[in-house]
Amino acid sequence: MPHPNPTTARAVITALCRAGQVAKAREVFDGIKSQRSPDCLNAMIAGYVLNGYDSEGLQLFRKFQTSGFDPDQFTLSRMLSVSANLNASDEGKQIHTFIVKKNLAVDIAVNNSLINLYFKCKSVDDAEKVFNCMPERDVYTWTVMVSGYAMCGSLEKAMDLFDKMPCRNTVSWNSMISAYQSEGYDEVALDLFYKMREQGEVPNKSTFLAVLKTCACQQLLETGKGVHCCLEKLAWIKNVDIRCTLMDMYIKCGELLNVQRVFNEISEHNIVSWSILVAGYAQNGKIVEAERIFNEMPERNVISWNVMIAGYVQNGMQDRAFGLFIGMIQDDMRPNCFTLTSLLSGCSSLKYTRSGKTFHGYVMKVGLTLKYFNRKFFDHYVWRARECWRCPFNL
C-alpha cells in the first residue's frame, strides 16, 4: 500500500491526533520517512501537545535536530510552547540561541512564545528583554506580557502595561480579572469586569468563572444574581463548569433553593456537580439532606467522600465522620491529605484521642509522612496533654 504524500499525511496526522489516536498518527508519520516535511513534523508535535504528550513532542524534535533537520519558525514556536509546559528552561534557551543564529528573532509568533516560556520558567528579566527588543508587537504580545506579570504576582507591572495596551482582547481582560481575584483583590476584579462590559468586550467562560469566584468569596448575592442573568443572556449558563461555580457562589451566600435550582437545570450531572450539592447542604447545616444526596450519587471519588466527611465534622458529628472514613477504606477509596486533615480537626476532644492515634498510624502506614501532618499530630498530642493536665479525671 503506497504511503500518502506529505500534504495528505499532514491532514491525516492532524485528524488522528484530534481524535486522540496519537499512536496511529505516529505510524503514519513514521511511514513517510523519505517525504517528511516541516509541516508533517509540526502536525505530529502539535498532536502530541494537544493530547498532553509534551515530553514525546520534545523527544521527536531532538531526534530531528540531531539528524540535521532545519526547523522553521512554526516548529520553533511550537517547541518553545512545549518547553514552557515542561518548565524546561535550559531547552528553551538552547532554542532561543538557535533562533538568534537563524535570524528568526524578528518573527512575532516566535517572540511571543519566547516571552511565554520565560514567564512560565519565572525568568521575568529574560521575558522583558525579549519584549523590549521586539521590532513589532501584536495584541497577543501585550497580552502574554500582562498575563506573565499577573502569573508572577507583579500586579502593579501588569496593570501598568495593561493601561498602555494599544488594544485589548478578552484574554487581556481575563488575565487581569483572574489575577486580582486570585490575590484577594475582589473589588478591583469586579471593577475590571464592569469596565470590560462598558468597553464592549464580550466575556467568556474564564471571565465568568473568575467573577463568580469573586462573588462567592465576598458573599455578594445580588451581584452574583446579576452575573447569573448575564450568563443566561449570553447562553453560557449551559456550561457545566459555569453551573458548578454558580452553585458554589449560592452556597457561600446561603441560598440553598438557588443551589438546588441550578443543579436541577444541569442536563448531564458529573461527580463535581453532585459533590457541590452535598457540600451545599452540609455547610448550611442540612446534614440529613446531604446524607441522602451522597447516598444517591451514581458514582463517587475521593472529593465526594471528603465533602461528606468534612460536613459531618463541621456539624459536630465526629462519630459519623469516623464511620464514613472506615466505609471509604472498605470501598477501596484511598484517602488523601484533605480527608485526614478533616478527620484530625474532628479529634478536638479527649473522646476522640484514640481516633487521632488511629489516623496517625494510617498516615505512617500509607507513607504520608509529610511535615504538615507531623506538625498536625504534634499539635494534637500537645493539646491532649494540656487537656489531661487540666482535667485529670478524663484520664
Sequence and secondary structure as in RCSB ss.txt:
>XXXX:A:sequence
MPHPNPTTARAVITALCRAGQVAKAREVFDGIKSQRSPDCLNAMIAGYVLNGYDSEGLQLFRKFQTSGFDPDQFT
LSRMLSVSANLNASDEGKQIHTFIVKKNLAVDIAVNNSLINLYFKCKSVDDAEKVFNCMPERDVYTWTVMVSGYA
MCGSLEKAMDLFDKMPCRNTVSWNSMISAYQSEGYDEVALDLFYKMREQGEVPNKSTFLAVLKTCACQQLLETGK
GVHCCLEKLAWIKNVDIRCTLMDMYIKCGELLNVQRVFNEISEHNIVSWSILVAGYAQNGKIVEAERIFNEMPER
NVISWNVMIAGYVQNGMQDRAFGLFIGMIQDDMRPNCFTLTSLLSGCSSLKYTRSGKTFHGYVMKVGLTLKYFNR
KFFDHYVWRARECWRCPFNL
>XXXX:A:secstr
     HHHHHHHHHHHHHTT HHHHHHHHHTTGGG  HHHHHHHHHHHHHTT HHHHHHHHHHHHHTT    HHH
HHHHHHHHHHTT HHHHHHHHHHHHHTT TT HHHHHHHHHHHHHTT HHHHHHHHHH S   HHHHHHHHHHHH
HTT HHHHHHHHHH SS  HHHHHHHHHHHHHTT HHHHHHHHHHHHHTT    HHHHHHHHHHHHHHT HHHHH
HHHHHHHHTTGGG HHHHHHHHHHHHHTT HHHHHHHHHT SS  HHHHHHHHHHHHHTT HHHHHHHHHH S  
 HHHHHHHHHHHHHTT HHHHHHHHHHHHHTT    HHHHHHHHHT  SGGGHHHHHHHHHHHHHHT   HHHHH
HHHHHHHHHHHHHHH GGG 
